[in-house]
Amino acid sequence: MKKTPFCATSEQDQEAMFQTLGISNFDDLFAGIPDDLRSETMDVPEGLSEMEMMQFVRKIASKNSTDLVNFCGAGFYDHYIPAAVDALSSRGEFYTAYTPYQPEASQGTLQAAFEYQTAICRLTDMDVANASLFDGGTALFEAIMMALRQTRRNKVLVDEGVSPIYRAMLRCYTQNLSVDYQEVPLSKNGVADRSAYAAVLDDTVGAVVLQNPNFFGCLDSLTELIDSTHAVKALAIMSVYPTALSHIETPGAMGADIVTGEGQGLGLPLNFGGPYLGFMAVRKKLVRKMPGRIVGETEDAQGRRGYVLTLQAREQHIRREKATSNICSNVQLCALRAIIYLSLVGKEGFANLGLQCMDRASYAWEKLIAIDGVEPAFNRSFFNEFAVRLPKNASVVVSNLVEQGIAAGFPVGRYYEGMENILLLAFTEKRTKEEIDILAAKLESALRMA
């Protein structure tokens, strides 16, 4: 069959379409929209040439401060990305790959996803991982819905130490669903409040959502709380920071049923909002309730190893309310970057990376706490992130330091009432001790200002 190239419609083509539709112009297409719902402020500028457009975009981009020394964390971290991650993930066969429904034409993409799943299982100490989700927040929502389907209950308890960004997403996604959503206040020492959970954990609860390290960087051994969750036949969901799993107790060892997290730190740059990578791993008993795709290893008729999508049928995406999930795709390229990153870093390198992060954070802790007026927000163990209490508003201090070339952390008061003086700081392998010394000196100077 002869292929016809695409060409824009001519004026004659448009007239023919108007006659067929029984209208005289494009405006008639919108006649059904009431006048009071139409916008009268559509001020669309004239088109620009390629050169003019590039000049305009560069002028706008130049307003961004891209050279700040970054001590921000709060779920997104400034890790070093080896050049090979960009080089390999940008290869054409990866960059243009579509959904691998035809395994005979997609073995490379399928094997990469399988290796990614294997790495996530090893990191989390869980049985099965899927081939990635959109980001950490939506992965957490999918985990909640999965747990409620499994337990056939509709009540979920979410710890206040879970990222407030994720909790805002969860409230948005569940507000029109038959989900009894309840947040459990944080304890005064910065971790999950055991007594608060004892008061609300009963046989109506389907899922409990925890985070370790939590939003404030506090580490916690959650085994006992997870055991209490299982005692009422509910499922325990844990959100984690993957780099921290290089050294801290794994969610699998604590008994978690479902593990999710944001994979941005695994080879993805700090873009302004993404695209990022949500990961999910579960116990084997939950595998058939798992959303998204799962890639499995198999053999063909000749005994050769191969990879296919397994336990998931494409038809699930058109089953409406009977579907496992509303996830119809995944961020394959982001997952590819993650497995390339983990393969390049290696097991020993990943452990060494964690040690460097902890070393920088411990050094910074000693420097910052020594400043007059700066106190620990919580006296808890941490991995590479901790919160301090300042003698003045943290947002004001951060704004002052940004003007001096330092992104000094995240002002917690944006999300937590009564914590306007709390500053959350993160330290990765990219931050040198010289930079930390400068941070401490400038922070001390900013606190002295009237």
C-alpha positions, 0 to 999 in steps of 0.5 A, a space after each residue: 500500500 502506498 504511503 502518503 506523507 503528512 502535509 498541512 491542510 491547505 485553505 481548499 482542504 479547510 473549506 472542504 472540511 467546513 462544508 462537510 461539517 456544515 460550518 463556516 469557520 473554526 469559531 463555529 466549532 466552539 459555538 456550544 461553549 457558553 459565552 461566559 465560559 470563553 476566555 477573552 484574554 487569549 493574547 497569543 504572540 506572533 510566532 518567532 524564528 528559530 534564532 529569535 526563539 533560542 535567544 528568548 529562551 536563553 534570556 529566560 534561562 539565564 535568570 536561573 541560579 544554576 551555580 548554587 552550592 546545594 545543601 537541599 534534600 527533602 527527597 531530592 538529592 544532588 549526587 554525582 552522575 558518571 558521564 557514562 550514564 548520559 552516554 549510554 542512556 542517550 543511545 538511539 536504541 534506548 531513547 526511542 524504545 516503545 513499550 516492549 509488548 513484542 518480546 522478539 523485538 525488545 529483548 534489550 529493553 526487557 533485559 534492562 528492565 529485568 536487571 533494574 527490578 533485580 537491583 531494586 529487590 537487592 536494595 530493599 531486601 524484597 522479593 519482587 519489583 516492578 519495572 518502575 512507576 512515575 515518581 515516589 509520590 505516585 508509587 506510594 499512592 499505588 502501594 496504598 491502593 494495592 494494600 487496600 485491595 489486598 486487605 479489603 479494607 478502606 482505612 489507611 494510616 499515614 505517618 506525619 514523618 512521611 514527606 509532606 509533598 507525598 502526603 499532599 499528593 495522597 490527600 489529593 488522590 484519595 479525596 474522591 475515593 472511598 478511602 478513610 485517610 488518616 495522618 498520625 502526628 509525629 512524636 516529639 523526638 522526630 520519629 513515629 509515635 508508638 503510643 499514637 499508633 497504639 490508639 488507632 491501630 485496629 481491625 479496620 486499618 488496611 495499611 500503615 504508611 511509614 518512611 525511613 529515613 523520614 522527612 527530617 532525616 531521622 532513622 528509626 527501627 520500625 520492626 516493632 511497629 510493623 509487627 503491630 500492624 501485622 497483628 491487626 492483619 494490615 499491611 506495612 508500606 515503607 517509603 525509602 531513600 535508596 542511597 541510604 539503603 547502602 548502610 541502614 537496615 533494609 525495609 525487608 529486614 524490618 518486615 515491610 510488605 510494600 516498599 516504595 521510593 523516589 529513584 532520582 538519586 540513582 543517576 537522575 539529575 535535579 531537573 526542575 520537577 522531573 522526570 523522576 523515577 518511582 520504584 516499588 518492591 513487594 513480598 511474593 504473596 502480593 505479586 498478583 496485586 502489583 500495579 504496572 509492569 513486571 518483566 520476567 526471565 524465561 526460555 524459548 522453545 530452544 532453551 535460550 534465555 529470554 525476557 517477557 512482560 509477565 503477570 500483566 496483561 495489556 487488557 488491564 489498562 482498559 478494564 476501567 474500575 476492575 483494572 489493577 491500577 491506572 498506571 498504563 506506562 512506566 518511565 523506562 528511560 529513567 529506570 534504564 539510567 538507574 540500572 546503568 548508574 548502579 552497575 557503574 557504581 557497583 556494590 562496593 562503590 555504592 557502600 563507599 558512596 553511602 560512607 561519604 554521605 555520612 562522613 559529610 553529614 557528620 562533619 556538618 553536624 559538628 560544625 553547625 551545632 557549634 554555632 551559637 543559637 543553632 540546636 538539633 531539631 531532633 536528637 536522632 541518628 541520621 544518614 546524610 540529612 538532619 534538621 536544626 533549629 535556628 534562632 530566627 525564621 529559616 526562610 529568611 536565612 535561606 533567602 539571605 544565603 541564596 544571594 551569597 551563592 548557597 542553597 542552604 537547605 529546606 525551610 520546614 515551616 513551608 509544610 509544618 506549622 510551628 516549625 518556621 525556625 527549622 532548617 533541613 539540610 542534606 549532604 552528599 558525596 559532592 559536598 566538600 568539607 571546604 564548602 561545609 566550612 563556608 556554609 557554617 561561616 555564612 550561616 553564623 554571619 546571617 544569624 548575627 544580622 538584625 
